[in-house]
């Protein structure tokens, strides 16, 4: 395991051995007003052109939307994705 640090003001999302780890290192910042998500694009999240894979971007969007819903409700739990659209 490496000593990866979250950017200032952010918390490193922990690895747990699930699909979620595909975006590691992933970070979040939660304030009273909002939740912000981000990740560092590594070779693991890149396509064969060396750019961030669209599936990685969609996965981050799934995290961010769920976090925004939970934040607004004041409940911090998992939420299922019912529908999501992403245009490239």
C-alpha positions in Angstrom: 0.0 0.0 0.0 1.3 3.5 -0.9 1.1 6.6 1.2 -1.4 8.4 -0.9 -2.6 11.7 0.5 -5.9 13.4 -0.2 -5.7 17.0 -1.5 -6.0 19.7 1.1 -9.6 19.8 2.4 -10.5 16.4 1.0 -10.8 12.9 2.6 -9.4 9.8 0.9 -12.2 7.4 0.1 -11.1 4.0 1.6 -10.5 0.9 -0.4 -12.8 -2.0 0.5 -12.1 -4.7 -2.1 -15.3 -3.9 -4.1 -15.8 -2.4 -7.5 -15.5 1.0 -5.8 -11.7 0.5 -5.7 -11.5 1.0 -9.5 -11.5 4.8 -9.0 -8.8 4.7 -6.2 -7.4 7.1 -5.3 -10.8 8.8 -5.0 -11.5 11.8 -2.7 -14.5 13.6 -1.3 -15.1 16.9 0.5 -18.3 17.4 2.5 -19.5 20.8 3.7 -22.9 22.1 4.9 -23.6 23.2 1.4 -22.3 20.5 -0.9 -20.4 17.3 -1.5 -17.5 17.3 -4.0 -15.9 14.1 -5.5 -12.8 13.6 -7.5 -10.2 11.0 -8.4 -6.7 10.9 -9.7 -6.6 9.4 -13.2 -4.0 6.6 -13.3 -3.3 4.0 -15.9 -5.9 1.9 -14.2 -8.7 4.4 -15.2 -7.3 5.1 -18.6 -8.3 3.8 -22.0 -5.9 2.6 -24.7 -5.5 6.2 -25.9 -4.1 7.2 -22.5 -7.2 9.3 -21.5 -9.7 8.8 -18.7 -12.0 6.0 -19.7 -15.7 7.0 -20.0 -16.7 4.2 -17.7 -14.5 5.7 -15.0 -16.2 9.1 -15.5 -19.6 7.5 -15.3 -18.7 5.7 -12.1 -17.6 8.9 -10.5 -20.9 10.6 -11.6 -22.8 7.7 -10.0 -20.9 8.3 -6.7 -21.4 12.1 -6.9 -25.1 11.9 -7.7 -25.8 9.4 -4.9 -23.8 11.6 -2.5 -25.7 14.7 -3.5 -29.1 13.0 -2.9 -28.0 11.7 0.5 -26.5 15.0 1.5 -29.7 16.8 0.6 -31.8 14.3 2.6 -29.4 14.4 5.5 -29.0 10.6 5.4 -25.7 9.1 4.6 -26.4 5.7 3.2 -26.2 4.0 -0.2 -28.8 4.8 -2.8 -29.6 2.7 -5.9 -29.1 4.3 -9.3 -32.5 4.2 -11.0 -31.5 6.0 -14.2 -28.4 7.8 -15.4 -27.5 9.3 -18.8 -24.0 10.3 -19.9 -23.1 11.9 -23.2 -19.5 12.0 -24.6 
